[in-house]
Amino acid sequence: MLHHRIDGPADAPVLMLGPSLGTSLAVWDRQVPALAQHFRVVRWDIPGHGGSPAGLLSAGAAVSDLGRLVLDLADSLGAGRIRYAGISLGGAVGSWLAAQHPERVDSLALVCSSAYFGGPDMWLERAGTVRSKGAGPIADSAPERWFTPGFANGGHAAVAELAGDQRSVDPEAYAVCCELLAALDLRDELARITAPTLVVAGREDRATPPAHARALADGIAHAQLVELPRAAHLAPVEQPRAVLDALLSHLGSASGLERAGMLVRRQVLGDEHVDRAIDRTTPFTARFQDFITRYAWGEVWSGGTLDRRTRSCVTLTALVAGGHLSELAMHVRAAVRNGLTPEEIGDVLLQSAVYCGVPAANSAFAVADKVLQQMTRETRDES
């Protein structure tokens, strides 16, 4: 299992944070206190980095192997669906997850990352250097790769701490990750990503320049792009507040609507119905399920202008007019749950007969009568 650390409430939505090559989960230290107020934050270490065993990745590993380790970690925590943010290689893992397992990723943030990290020569050369000379030479040059000159030479404690992380990596595991990056090309996968996506770039990032971020944003439908001035490759360290604000704006708004929407959806339709809908969700239908949870239930049904009894009356009428009888059956149950009596439901359907047509109301009465009789039997059986 990947070494990891958990912060935040146990019942909050899970947000997984992936690090960059050469760093540990400490690269997210500056964002975690605020993120943990809203999420169950799970940070993980790359194999051979921090506390993760080097042997979790072997020669010839691909980004998919890292992605599966992250999914194994999520499964061990009971997290069926996650929000994900990752830096550089950690971001590439998120891109793979969102493209290959869209049913697992609710929201995605790619920070100073890329779908293609350049040609293989540089990465293979670095792998050879680390295997022959250890991580020391790479650690010596890390600050200039990671930060703007002013920050790298400004005496910031984080610079020395993260360079220490780089120095302590397992050389073979680091080399395997370099070879992974040499072979990585996710450009054709980006169009498969359906999760709401934020792309964050450091304008002075030489490792993954802003052009890489723009390619991500162009390749992922409706992705939002934020470019940060005075930031290089480890933007969360160099510009911690700006990265946090971008993450909270992106992750927070989506999670708030989803939490509110799921609560109202369960209150109106019942846990049994919602659980069945979730269990039937497939990669093809996942985006639609997210849409109705956030929009129909998180915004419309959660509005304060109309009470739920009134909303049920409106919904029943609209379903009669549209001839949506299977939906009508579901919302007859919802109307009872929202406080309407069978007599009031009958009155709504009678009103619909005048304005939607007698044949439509006739079919609606048959559906409603069947549902109400079934609910009566269920109540009697429970007592």
Disulfide bonds with the S-S distance in Angstrom:
none
